[in-house]
Amino acid sequence: MNRFEEEIYHCTDVITKLIETTENPLHRAILKNYRRHIHLEGAGLFDDIVAPDMMTEEPVYRINWGKPSVIRGKQGVIDFYRSVKDAVMWNTDDRIAVADWGLCDELTFNFLVTGRDLTELGIDVEDKEAVYHYRTRQAFVWPYDKHARLQGEHLYVDATSVHVEKVDPEEVITPARAREIHLEILETLEK
């Protein structure tokens, strides 16, 4: 197993540990929803993310990646996830706080992405055909309702924290492999 597979396998360990020490039932349910959401997204199961037990009817996403945008409604959410479905992405270094209104997570968001894709984002790289590990610190603010259903996402990127590293071809994992890992983890999670 390479370092990227290892990080994906463990990307929600901090959430699991927090669930284990959280006594408030609503907070536990919010954390379980968040953990499940991460793995559903990584597995490409976008319809499950917007299921009635996971998300409210009219979610609002405020995304500050590149050009800021607002996404409204479940179909908009599904379309947003489909736009990045072939990316290998995961989070590390999470610092999470949960409350009755939802949660905040300051984290490092990681992508394995081609040089060509980075060039389209305005980042100069030496080899457009190579795969790069692109990471930034981000802040997620996710409001939830009283039934622990996601009401939306507010995602903020710290553009000063961008780090890009060329990846050895032997370390690259495919979106299909990342999906397998997330599906494997989903089988072990309680709802």
BELDAHU-V209974 format. One record per backbone hydrogen bond with DSSP energy under -1.0 kcal/mol. CO is the residue of the C=O (numbers start at 1). NH is the residue of the N-H. Records with the same first field share a line. If there is no record, write none. Layout:
BEGIN
CO->NH + NH
END
This chain:
BEGIN
2->6
3->7
4->8
5->9
6->10
8->11
10->13
12->16
13->17
14->18
15->19
16->20
24->28
25->29
26->30
27->31
28->32
29->33
30->34
31->35
32->36
33->37
34->38
35->39
36->40
37->41
38->42
39->43
40->45
41->44
44->46
45->49
46->50
48->51
51->54 + 55
54->150
59->73
61->71
62->155
63->69
69->63
71->61
73->77
74->78
75->79
76->80
77->81
78->82
79->83
81->84
82->85
84->87
88->112
90->110
92->108
95->106
97->104
99->102
101->144
102->99
103->142
104->97
105->140
106->95
107->138
108->92
109->136
110->90
111->134
112->88
113->132
114->118
115->119
116->120
118->123
119->122
128->116
130->115
131->167
132->113
133->165
134->111
135->163
136->109
137->158
138->107
139->156
140->105
141->154
142->103
143->151
145->148
149->145
150->56
151->60
153->62
154->141
155->64
156->139
157->159
158->161
163->135
165->133
168->171
174->178
175->179
176->180
177->181
178->182
179->183
180->184
181->185
182->186
183->187
185->188
END
